[in-house]
């Protein structure tokens, strides 16, 4: 079989098995191309760009068996492909991942890459906090986008911070990004001029119906109902109640809440939020100024 035929066969097998996507690829063909090309050590974008010299290659029988073994693992374990390859791609950058962290997919990354936050930043912007940093991808994007700024990356999970350290080493950013073990804001050292946060926000009903690929990820990074609520907003309530105390006068908070806008607005409907346009629309990432947080009654 040629490389292209292997990709088509793998895509068909995953579709037949009913696997779920969303951890770097959104459809069977893209994920099949990722797995096949990765296993064969070929450029990951070659099949997607119509590179016939790659697509028409005929891998050796042992290489084809390795592809088949990887595909079987994907289908049988239902682990995200990124856990099998220990590599995830976001906005053109590769990050090390394993089961200690969720697979990076934050829409905040594209806002950093596209300079969409620049209108709210100026010469007084010096310090950034990436809260719930996971594998540190957002902290790395912030450090690369704003090389003059210092960046803190905080997470409650020591395991996640160990993965983050691997990625800081990969991008030679250990001197510019400080890792902090912190339960929410408890262990951070503000004031910050920019806070980025992709927190646990999945509501209880959605958590109960997650496909196995998402259940393979640490629930601590997904489940937003840790304090007894069911709307996914427990972490966000605490964050919005205390964030202003860790922000400079002109600071902003950029918060991702995924598909939970209805629950966010039910909990904080009167808050003056600015919804930011992303590739997924304008209802998944919001921006709050410190003034907006100060004007809002402390959530309970």
Secondary structure, DSSP 8 states (H G I E B T S, - for coil): -BHHHHHHHHHHHHHHHT----SS-SSHHHHHHHHHHHHHT--TTTTTTT-HHHHT-B--HHHHHHHHHHHHHHHHH---HHHHHT-EEETTEEE---TTS-----THHHHHHTTTTGGG--TT--EEEEES-TTTHHHHHHHHH-TTSEEEEEES-HHHHHHHHHHHHHTT-TTTEEEEE-STTTT----EEEEEEE---B-HHHHHT--HHHHTS-GGGTB--TTS-SSS-HHHHHHHHHGGGGEEEEEEEEEE-TT-HHHHHHHHTTS--EE--BTTBSSSEEEEEHHHHHHS----
